């Protein structure tokens, strides 16, 4: 992946200042990577929350490097990439019980307080991270300006998924009852990635490349057991009660889900729940897109994210690279995006 060139806004994934700090939270010490100049009062705070099987670098690298629209988006923010417990590069075994999703949502509040973030935030979450973002939103609404939810779900696991989870638990924590030998790191990585990619051949070269990259990162930089514990915590989740979604707890949202994703139906349902309170909730369904919109449809996602934050009053002076509406914006992108009940921002 080539590094971005500097653009007129002065942002590039390579050149923008990056600092990693440790923050003491309700779930122990977590790693937060800060991208951007905190002393610039014109920039808004952006919090990111990654999915299970990823750290922030693996989750957002494609989006950060996808081109001018992504540059314009990130140029409006100081970004705080939160690596959830034990998911940061070089982490040791965390041991014990992994925090619940509600407890993980509490990390955001501790990061905000510890780093003296006072302005309203935009929160960007992917997969399990999107569920955590919603949980934070309903508890700390006044601190959130808007949420971007990628492949979000707010359901509980089916019995089939529950059974798969138990099997994964045995693989991640092999016992003398089910195995006579220790699973290799490659086997652990493969088992975890099957949850995302399935066991069949990937339908696109992008997904094949992503799986290879994640496998290599797990084997060389990340703690596979911790990643598996995060996944198990997600599978043991309970839905956010519908009574918690009100006009006082829900903020404007952008929901992104690949048209062919196994999470697509759940994302549409989550969007419908958020809409019940009357707030604007845009749904973006890039197609073809099977699993990872920020990788498979990074440019389309970046365009929509930029337009979404402009609807919040952020980055209006940056202009629209791609047009004055979502439909106009999509004209410059090959294979126009399919949307259900699109909301023009």
C-alpha positions in Angstrom: 0.0 0.0 0.0 1.6 3.3 -1.1 1.8 6.2 1.3 -0.4 9.2 0.7 0.9 12.4 -0.8 0.4 15.7 1.0 -2.8 17.5 -0.2 -3.8 21.1 0.1 -5.4 20.5 3.5 -2.0 19.4 4.8 -3.1 16.0 6.0 -1.5 12.7 5.1 -1.6 9.4 7.0 2.2 9.3 7.0 3.0 13.0 7.8 0.4 13.8 10.5 1.8 13.6 14.1 1.2 10.3 15.9 1.6 9.7 19.6 0.7 6.6 21.6 -0.2 7.0 25.3 -1.3 4.6 28.0 -4.5 5.5 29.8 -5.7 3.9 33.1 -9.4 3.0 32.7 -12.1 0.9 34.3 -10.8 -2.1 32.3 -7.1 -1.6 33.1 -4.5 0.3 31.1 -5.3 0.7 27.4 -3.3 2.0 24.5 -4.5 5.1 22.7 -2.9 6.4 19.5 -3.5 10.1 19.0 -3.3 11.4 15.4 -3.3 15.1 14.8 -2.4 18.3 16.6 -4.3 18.5 19.9 -3.5 22.2 20.4 -5.4 23.1 17.2 -8.8 24.3 18.6 -10.4 24.1 15.2 -10.2 20.3 15.1 -13.0 18.1 16.6 -12.2 14.9 18.5 -12.8 11.5 16.7 -12.8 8.3 18.7 -12.3 5.0 16.9 -13.2 1.5 18.2 -12.1 -1.6 16.3 -13.7 -5.0 15.7 -12.6 -8.2 17.3 -9.6 -9.8 15.5 -8.1 -6.3 14.8 -6.2 -3.6 16.4 -6.6 0.1 15.3 -3.8 -0.2 12.8 -5.2 -3.2 11.0 -8.8 -1.8 11.2 -8.3 1.7 9.8 -5.1 1.6 7.6 -7.0 1.1 4.3 -9.4 4.0 5.1 -6.6 6.3 6.1 -4.8 5.6 2.9 -7.7 5.6 0.5 -7.3 9.0 -1.0 -8.4 12.6 -1.0 -11.9 12.1 0.5 -10.5 10.2 3.4 -7.8 13.0 3.8 -10.5 15.6 4.0 -12.4 13.6 6.6 -9.5 13.0 8.9 -8.2 16.6 8.4 -11.2 17.8 10.5 -10.2 15.8 13.6 -7.7 14.9 16.2 -8.2 11.1 16.1 -8.0 9.0 19.2 -7.6 5.3 18.2 -8.4 3.2 21.2 -7.0 -0.3 21.2 -9.3 -2.4 23.4 -7.7 -4.3 26.3 -5.0 -6.7 25.2 -5.5 -5.9 21.5 -2.6 -3.5 21.1 0.7 -4.4 19.4 3.0 -6.4 21.7 0.3 -7.0 24.4 0.9 -9.8 26.9 -1.9 -12.2 28.1 -4.4 -10.2 30.1 -5.9 -13.2 31.9 -9.1 -13.4 33.9 -12.5 -12.5 32.5 -12.6 -10.2 29.5 -14.7 -7.1 30.1 -18.3 -7.0 28.8 -19.3 -4.6 26.0 -20.9 -2.3 28.6 -17.6 -2.2 30.5 -15.7 -1.6 27.3 -18.0 1.3 26.5 -16.8 2.8 29.9 -13.3 2.9 28.5 -14.3 5.8 26.2 -15.5 7.9 29.2 -12.2 7.3 31.0 -10.2 8.2 27.8 -12.2 11.4 27.4 -11.6 12.4 31.0 -7.9 11.4 31.3 -7.0 13.1 28.0 -9.1 16.2 28.9 -11.3 16.0 25.8 -13.9 18.6 26.3 -15.5 19.1 22.9 -18.4 16.9 21.6 -17.0 13.9 19.8 -17.7 11.9 16.7 -17.4 8.1 17.4 -16.5 5.7 14.7 -16.9 2.0 15.5 -16.6 -1.2 13.4 -18.4 -4.5 14.2 -18.1 -5.1 17.9 -16.7 -1.6 18.2 -19.9 -0.2 16.6 -21.9 -1.9 19.3 -19.7 -0.4 21.9 -20.1 3.0 20.3 -23.9 2.7 20.6 -23.6 1.7 24.3 -21.4 4.7 25.0 -23.8 7.0 23.0 -26.9 6.1 25.1 -25.1 6.6 28.4 -23.1 9.8 27.5 -25.2 11.4 24.8 -24.2 15.0 25.6 -20.5 14.2 24.7 -21.4 12.8 21.3 -22.0 14.8 18.2 -22.6 11.9 15.8 -21.7 8.2 15.4 -20.5 6.3 12.4 -21.4 2.6 12.8 -19.8 0.1 10.4 -21.3 -3.4 10.3 -23.2 -2.7 13.5 -25.4 -5.2 15.3 -27.7 -4.9 18.3 -29.0 -8.5 18.6 -27.9 -11.5 20.6 -26.3 -14.5 19.0 -28.3 -17.3 17.6 -28.0 -20.8 19.0 -25.8 -21.7 16.0 -23.5 -18.8 16.7 -23.6 -19.7 20.4 -22.4 -23.2 19.6 -19.7 -21.9 17.3 -18.6 -19.6 20.1 -18.3 -22.6 22.5 -16.2 -24.4 20.0 -13.9 -21.4 19.6 -13.6 -21.2 23.3 -12.3 -24.7 23.4 -9.9 -23.9 20.6 -8.7 -20.6 22.2 -8.3 -22.3 25.6 -7.6 -25.9 24.8 -8.2 -28.4 27.6 -6.9 -31.9 28.2 -10.4 -33.2 27.5 -10.5 -32.1 23.8 -6.9 -32.0 22.7 -3.8 -33.9 23.3 -1.5 -31.0 22.1 -1.3 -27.3 22.1 -2.8 -25.5 19.2 -0.3 -23.6 17.1 -0.5 -19.8 16.7 -1.4 -20.3 13.0 -4.3 -22.6 14.0 -5.6 -20.0 16.6 -5.3 -17.2 14.0 -7.2 -19.3 11.4 -10.0 -20.2 13.9 -10.5 -16.5 14.8 -10.4 -15.2 11.2 -13.0 -17.9 10.2 -15.5 -15.8 12.2 -15.0 -12.9 9.8 -14.1 -14.6 6.5 -15.7 -18.0 6.7 -13.9 -21.2 5.8 -14.5 -20.9 2.0 -12.4 -19.1 -0.5 -12.8 -15.3 -0.2 -15.0 -13.9 -3.0 -12.6 -11.0 -3.8 -8.9 -10.5 -3.9 -9.3 -7.6 -1.4 -10.6 -10.0 1.2 -7.9 -12.5 0.4 -5.3 -9.8 0.9 -6.9 -8.7 4.1 -7.0 -12.1 5.5 -3.3 -12.7 4.7 -2.4 -9.3 6.2 -4.4 -10.1 9.4 -2.9 -13.5 9.7 0.6 -12.1 9.5 -0.1 -9.3 11.9 -1.6 -11.8 14.4 1.4 -14.1 14.2 4.0 -11.3 14.5 2.5 -8.4 16.4 -0.8 -9.2 18.2 -1.9 -11.5 21.1 -4.2 -14.0 19.5 -5.7 -15.2 22.8 -6.7 -11.7 23.8 -8.3 -11.1 20.4 -10.2 -14.3 20.9 -11.4 -13.2 24.4 -12.7 -10.0 22.9 -14.6 -12.0 20.3 -16.1 -14.2 23.0 -17.2 -11.1 24.9 -19.0 -9.8 21.8 -20.7 -13.2 21.3 -22.0 -13.1 24.9 -23.5 -9.7 24.5 -27.1 -8.8 25.3 -28.9 -6.3 23.1 -29.2 -2.7 24.1 -32.9 -2.5 25.3 -35.1 -0.6 22.9 -36.3 1.6 25.8 -32.8 3.2 25.9 -33.2 4.6 22.3 -35.0 7.9 22.8 -34.7 11.3 21.3 -32.6 12.2 24.3 -30.1 9.4 24.0 -29.6 9.0 20.2 -27.6 11.3 18.0 -27.4 11.5 14.2 -25.8 8.4 12.8 -24.3 6.9 9.6 -24.7 3.2 9.3 -22.4 1.4 6.7 -22.9 -2.2 5.8 -21.8 -4.2 2.8 -24.8 -5.3 0.7 -23.5 -8.9 0.7 -22.2 -8.9 4.3 -23.4 -11.5 6.8 -24.0 -8.6 9.1 -26.2 -6.7 6.7 -29.6 -7.7 8.0 -28.5 -7.0 11.6 -27.2 -3.5 10.5 -30.5 -2.7 8.9 -32.3 -3.7 12.0 -30.0 -1.6 14.2 -30.6 1.4 12.0 -34.4 0.9 12.3 -34.1 0.9 16.1 -32.2 4.1 16.0 -34.7 5.7 13.7 -37.6 5.1 16.1 -36.6 8.2 18.0 -36.9 10.4 15.0 -33.2 11.2 14.4 -31.5 11.2 11.0 -29.9 7.8 10.4 -28.3 7.3 7.0 -27.8 3.8 5.6 -25.0 3.2 3.1 -24.9 -0.3 1.4 -21.9 -0.5 -1.0 -22.2 -3.3 -3.5 -20.5 -5.5 -4.2 -19.2 -5.6 -0.7 -19.0 -8.8 1.3 -17.5 -8.0 4.7 -15.2 -5.1 5.2 -16.6 -1.8 3.7 -13.6 0.2 4.9 -11.3 -2.0 2.8 -13.6 -3.2 -0.1 -15.3 0.2 -0.5 -12.9 2.6 1.2 -13.5 5.5 -1.2 -17.2 5.2 -1.1 -17.2 5.0 2.6 -14.9 8.0 2.9 -17.2 10.1 0.7 -20.2 9.3 2.8 -18.4 9.9 6.0 -17.2 13.3 4.8 -20.8 14.2 3.8 -22.1 12.9 7.1 -19.9 15.1 9.2 -20.7 18.1 7.0 -24.3 17.5 8.0 -23.1 17.9 11.6 -21.5 21.2 10.7 -17.9 19.9 10.6 -15.6 20.6 7.6 -18.0 22.8 5.7 -15.1 25.0 4.4 -13.3 22.0 3.0 -15.9 21.8 0.2 -17.1 18.6 -1.4 -14.7 16.8 -3.7 -17.4 14.8 -5.2 -20.5 17.0 -5.4 -23.2 18.7 -3.4 -25.3 15.6 -2.4 -24.8 11.9 -1.8 -26.1 11.1 -5.3 -23.7 13.7 -6.9 -20.9 12.4 -4.8 -21.4 8.8 -6.0 -21.1 9.8 -9.7 -17.3 9.9 -9.4 -17.1 6.5 -7.9 -17.2 3.4 -10.2 -20.1 1.1 -9.4 -22.6 3.5 -7.8 -23.5 2.8 -4.2 -26.9 1.2 -3.5 -28.9 2.7 -0.6 -32.2 1.9 1.1 -34.2 5.0 1.8 -31.2 7.3 1.3 -31.1 10.4 3.4 -29.6 13.4 1.5 -27.1 15.3 3.7 
